[in-house]
Amino acid sequence: MSWTRKVSCTPTPLRAGRLPDTPGPHPTGFALLPWLLLGMGSFSNLFQGETANPWIGGLGLLTFNSLYIYVSFRAFVKEKREARSTQVALGLLAAVTCGLGLGYGGSWLLFFPLLGLATGAVVRMPRLRLTGAAVTVLSGVVAFVRDGWGGLDIAYATWISTIVTAAILSLSEAVRELRAAREELARRAVEEERLRFSRDLHDLLGHTLSVIVVKSEAARRLAVRDMDAAVAQVADIESVGRQALTEIREAVTGYRRGSLATELDRAHSALAAAGITPAFHQSGPPLPQQTEALLGWVVREAVTNVVRHSGADQCEITVSGSTERVRLTVTDDGTGTPVTPTAPREGIGGTGLRGMTERLAAAGGTLTAGPGPRQGFVVTAELPVESAELTVAADSPEIREPVRAGIG
């Protein structure tokens, strides 16, 4: 029987970027405090005696500054910004600003742009449109009452300060959330790479050590009656050990590429050494490289279980596929697993089968394992060819190597 392999060109690897920088310290209300200097004109008028009822003006100035500072420092924490106390403080700030503007006019009207700053810092879309418009209209009406048409510049300044502040702070929050999301994605990529690495080592070492044990037992039995055959088994053990060293190095560096034909050859050798008659059947079109790699892992794990646990006399491996899906079945006639009437269940089995279930699920496939209809054990893997092929770029060493640099 001949095995036909399709050699597909590896897609151009994505350019891996470096891990995102730390977002840096979170902005605080200190960023809005320098704008209180807009009230220096009112403060000067108050102390130069140019303000009527200076005690009322002083009390209003103190109240305004206190409310402004309170709102500013609560505006940069989402929970505090959305709290009712902050909304009430912003409403009181608007009332005090209107009172000072109507009572004194002139430089006291500059508190309206400060009100706009506080509003932009606290209110977010979609309420910002209505609230910003209300604050702008309010400042325009008060300025017009006090200073006529010339006071409408205050309305424009209030509108600009509201919108610009809200836009800058919203953009800053979006950037910080994006950086945090990128860091979380990088952390998960490292965790997934660690999990992949542990699975690879489990599959590699589990299969290789099982083959070495089986061939060692065969060599021990043959040494009594056929030394040449025993020497051949020892040579196979040496070859398997060298190949295992190579595969482990490749797995560590991320360059290992599985081959279904290679795994089938190894399965034939391992089954024959264990005294199990192998039978292989394949139909369908040639498979992409990544599909072959995934099916090769399934063959390796399933045959390892047959050799170690089944006590079977025969093992049949069948690969059938179309242009859209491929199906691999590994069936033995052993008694390594008790026969139950329960149908094969998805993802059951030991660490290896669970790992293969997750590996195939990531490529859009499924793995079922369980007792056969009459006896033995059946492992069935189904995989969409296109989904498996699309994972080549994500699984390429050029992509994984920068991620592995973060594994400590």
NORCORPE-V293872 format. One record per residue. RES is the residue in one small letter. SS is DSSP state (A for helix, B for strand, O for the rest). PSI is psi in radians with two decimals (999 if undefined). NEAR is the number of other ideal C-beta (glycine too) atoms within 10 Angstrom. Layout:
res = (RES:RES)
ss = (SS:SS)
psi = (PSI:PSI)
near = (NEAR:NEAR)
This chain:
res = (m:s:w:t:r:k:v:s:c:t:p:t:p:l:r:a:g:r:l:p:d:t:p:g:p:h:p:t:g:f:a:l:l:p:w:l:l:l:g:m:g:s:f:s:n:l:f:q:g:e:t:a:n:p:w:i:g:g:l:g:l:l:t:f:n:s:l:y:i:y:v:s:f:r:a:f:v:k:e:k:r:e:a:r:s:t:q:v:a:l:g:l:l:a:a:v:t:c:g:l:g:l:g:y:g:g:s:w:l:l:f:f:p:l:l:g:l:a:t:g:a:v:v:r:m:p:r:l:r:l:t:g:a:a:v:t:v:l:s:g:v:v:a:f:v:r:d:g:w:g:g:l:d:i:a:y:a:t:w:i:s:t:i:v:t:a:a:i:l:s:l:s:e:a:v:r:e:l:r:a:a:r:e:e:l:a:r:r:a:v:e:e:e:r:l:r:f:s:r:d:l:h:d:l:l:g:h:t:l:s:v:i:v:v:k:s:e:a:a:r:r:l:a:v:r:d:m:d:a:a:v:a:q:v:a:d:i:e:s:v:g:r:q:a:l:t:e:i:r:e:a:v:t:g:y:r:r:g:s:l:a:t:e:l:d:r:a:h:s:a:l:a:a:a:g:i:t:p:a:f:h:q:s:g:p:p:l:p:q:q:t:e:a:l:l:g:w:v:v:r:e:a:v:t:n:v:v:r:h:s:g:a:d:q:c:e:i:t:v:s:g:s:t:e:r:v:r:l:t:v:t:d:d:g:t:g:t:p:v:t:p:t:a:p:r:e:g:i:g:g:t:g:l:r:g:m:t:e:r:l:a:a:a:g:g:t:l:t:a:g:p:g:p:r:q:g:f:v:v:t:a:e:l:p:v:e:s:a:e:l:t:v:a:a:d:s:p:e:i:r:e:p:v:r:a:g:i:g)
ss = (O:O:O:O:O:O:O:O:O:O:O:O:O:O:O:O:O:O:O:O:O:O:O:O:O:O:O:O:O:A:A:A:A:A:A:A:A:A:A:A:A:A:A:A:A:A:A:O:O:O:O:O:O:A:A:A:A:A:A:A:A:A:A:A:A:A:A:A:A:A:A:A:A:A:O:O:O:A:A:A:A:O:O:A:A:A:A:A:A:A:A:A:A:A:A:A:A:A:A:A:A:A:A:A:O:A:A:A:A:A:A:A:A:A:A:A:A:A:A:A:A:A:O:O:O:O:A:A:A:A:A:A:A:A:A:A:A:A:A:A:A:A:A:A:A:A:A:A:A:A:A:A:A:A:A:A:A:A:A:A:A:A:A:A:A:A:A:A:A:A:A:A:A:A:A:A:A:A:A:A:A:A:A:A:A:A:A:A:A:A:A:A:A:A:A:A:A:A:A:A:A:A:A:A:A:A:A:A:A:A:A:A:A:A:A:A:A:A:A:A:A:A:O:O:O:O:A:A:A:A:A:A:A:A:A:A:A:A:A:A:A:A:A:A:A:A:A:A:A:A:A:A:A:O:O:O:O:O:O:A:A:A:A:A:A:A:A:A:A:A:A:A:A:O:O:O:B:B:B:B:B:B:B:O:O:O:O:O:A:A:A:A:A:A:A:A:A:A:A:A:A:A:A:A:A:A:A:A:A:A:O:O:O:B:B:B:B:B:B:B:B:O:O:O:B:B:B:B:B:B:B:B:O:O:O:O:O:O:O:O:O:O:O:O:B:B:O:O:O:O:A:A:A:A:A:A:A:A:A:A:A:A:O:O:O:B:B:B:B:B:B:O:O:O:O:O:B:B:B:B:B:B:B:B:A:A:A:A:A:A:O:A:A:A:A:O:A:A:A:A:A:A:A:A:O:O:O:O)
psi = (2.33:2.53:2.19:2.26:2.50:2.14:1.93:2.56:2.35:2.23:2.69:2.14:2.54:2.60:1.98:2.23:2.89:2.87:2.52:2.62:2.83:2.50:-0.37:3.10:2.53:2.37:2.65:-3.11:-0.26:-0.42:-0.41:-0.18:-0.67:-0.44:-0.18:-0.26:-0.32:-0.39:0.11:-0.54:-0.76:-0.70:-0.69:-0.78:-0.63:-0.75:-0.26:0.05:0.33:0.13:2.24:2.58:1.10:-0.54:-0.68:-0.76:-0.74:-0.74:-0.69:-0.70:-0.75:-0.72:-0.75:-0.88:-0.70:-0.82:-0.69:-0.79:-0.72:-0.83:-0.70:-0.77:-0.35:-0.24:-0.32:0.07:2.08:-0.80:-0.74:-0.63:-0.65:0.00:2.67:-0.61:-0.65:-0.70:-0.70:-0.74:-0.68:-0.68:-0.72:-0.64:-0.70:-0.70:-0.76:-0.70:-0.76:-0.72:-0.78:-0.67:-0.78:-0.61:-0.60:-0.52:-2.79:-2.29:-0.31:-0.35:-0.28:-0.13:-0.32:-0.77:-0.58:-0.67:-0.67:-0.72:-0.82:-0.69:-0.79:-0.52:-0.51:-0.76:2.43:2.91:2.59:-0.05:-0.27:-0.64:-0.91:-0.77:-0.75:-0.71:-0.70:-0.76:-0.68:-0.80:-0.72:-0.78:-0.65:-0.72:-0.81:-0.76:-0.65:-0.68:-0.68:-0.78:0.19:-2.71:-0.49:-0.40:-0.09:-0.26:-0.52:-0.68:-0.75:-0.75:-0.65:-0.76:-0.80:-0.80:-0.62:-0.90:-0.79:-0.76:-0.82:-0.71:-0.78:-0.80:-0.65:-0.72:-0.72:-0.75:-0.69:-0.71:-0.75:-0.72:-0.66:-0.76:-0.71:-0.68:-0.69:-0.69:-0.69:-0.71:-0.72:-0.71:-0.73:-0.63:-0.69:-0.74:-0.72:-0.64:-0.69:-0.73:-0.75:-0.74:-0.74:-0.65:-0.79:-0.80:-0.71:-0.83:-0.75:-0.93:-0.68:-0.83:-0.83:-0.80:-0.62:-0.76:-0.73:-0.74:-0.80:-0.79:-0.57:-0.74:-0.71:-0.73:-0.67:-0.72:-0.66:-0.39:-0.46:-0.67:-0.36:1.59:-0.63:-0.76:-0.65:-0.72:-0.67:-0.70:-0.70:-0.70:-0.66:-0.68:-0.76:-0.74:-0.74:-0.72:-0.76:-0.73:-0.66:-0.71:-0.76:-0.77:-0.65:-0.72:-0.74:-0.65:-0.68:-0.73:-0.14:0.24:0.10:2.31:2.08:2.74:2.25:-0.73:-0.73:-0.76:-0.59:-0.68:-0.76:-0.66:-0.73:-0.78:-0.78:-0.74:-0.73:-0.71:-0.51:0.03:0.38:2.26:2.06:2.65:2.19:2.44:2.33:2.42:2.80:3.07:2.87:2.61:2.59:2.82:-0.78:-0.61:-0.76:-0.71:-0.78:-0.75:-0.57:-0.69:-0.69:-0.78:-0.78:-0.85:-0.76:-0.75:-0.64:-0.75:-0.66:-0.80:-0.68:-0.60:-0.36:-0.66:0.54:2.83:-0.45:2.62:2.21:2.26:2.15:2.27:2.10:2.45:2.99:-2.96:-0.26:-0.72:2.71:2.55:2.29:2.29:2.26:2.04:2.36:2.89:0.46:-2.99:0.41:-0.45:2.24:2.44:2.20:2.76:-0.11:2.39:2.73:2.38:2.60:2.27:0.18:2.96:-2.96:-2.86:-0.72:-0.83:-0.67:-0.72:-0.71:-0.63:-0.80:-0.66:-0.77:-0.63:-0.61:-0.44:0.18:0.23:-3.08:2.73:2.19:2.53:2.41:3.10:2.54:3.01:-0.52:-0.83:3.08:-2.82:2.52:2.23:2.18:2.22:2.30:2.45:2.27:2.21:-0.75:-0.79:-0.70:-0.66:-0.57:-0.31:0.03:-0.83:-0.74:-0.43:0.04:2.64:-0.51:-0.52:-0.72:-0.47:-0.78:-0.61:-0.71:-0.43:-0.38:-0.03:2.09:999)
near = (7:5:15:10:13:11:8:15:7:14:12:9:15:11:8:13:9:8:17:15:9:9:15:8:6:10:15:13:17:11:16:23:14:8:18:17:11:17:20:11:14:23:17:12:17:19:11:9:8:14:23:9:11:15:9:14:20:14:12:22:20:11:16:23:17:14:22:26:16:18:26:22:17:20:26:20:14:10:8:14:18:13:13:7:11:20:14:11:19:25:11:16:23:20:12:22:29:17:17:23:26:15:15:22:15:15:17:26:26:20:29:30:23:24:26:28:24:29:26:27:24:26:23:16:9:8:10:18:11:10:19:21:12:12:25:23:13:18:30:19:16:24:25:15:12:18:16:9:8:10:21:15:13:24:23:14:20:31:20:14:25:27:17:13:24:22:13:14:20:14:10:15:15:10:11:14:11:12:15:13:11:15:15:11:12:17:12:10:18:17:12:13:18:14:13:18:16:12:20:21:14:15:24:19:14:18:28:21:15:20:26:18:15:24:24:15:14:21:20:11:14:17:14:8:8:12:11:7:14:17:13:15:21:16:12:20:19:12:12:21:14:10:15:17:11:11:19:16:11:15:18:13:12:19:13:16:16:20:16:25:14:17:22:22:13:20:26:16:18:26:23:14:22:23:13:22:12:18:13:16:11:18:9:15:12:13:24:19:20:25:28:25:22:27:27:22:24:29:24:25:29:30:30:20:25:30:24:16:16:21:15:23:12:16:27:17:27:15:22:13:20:11:9:9:18:25:16:26:18:23:20:29:19:19:14:15:21:7:14:8:6:9:9:16:11:12:15:15:21:13:13:21:19:15:21:25:20:14:22:23:13:16:21:16:25:14:28:19:27:18:18:15:11:7:13:23:27:18:25:19:26:16:24:16:22:14:17:26:17:15:16:20:15:15:17:19:15:15:18:21:15:15:18:16:12:13:10:4)
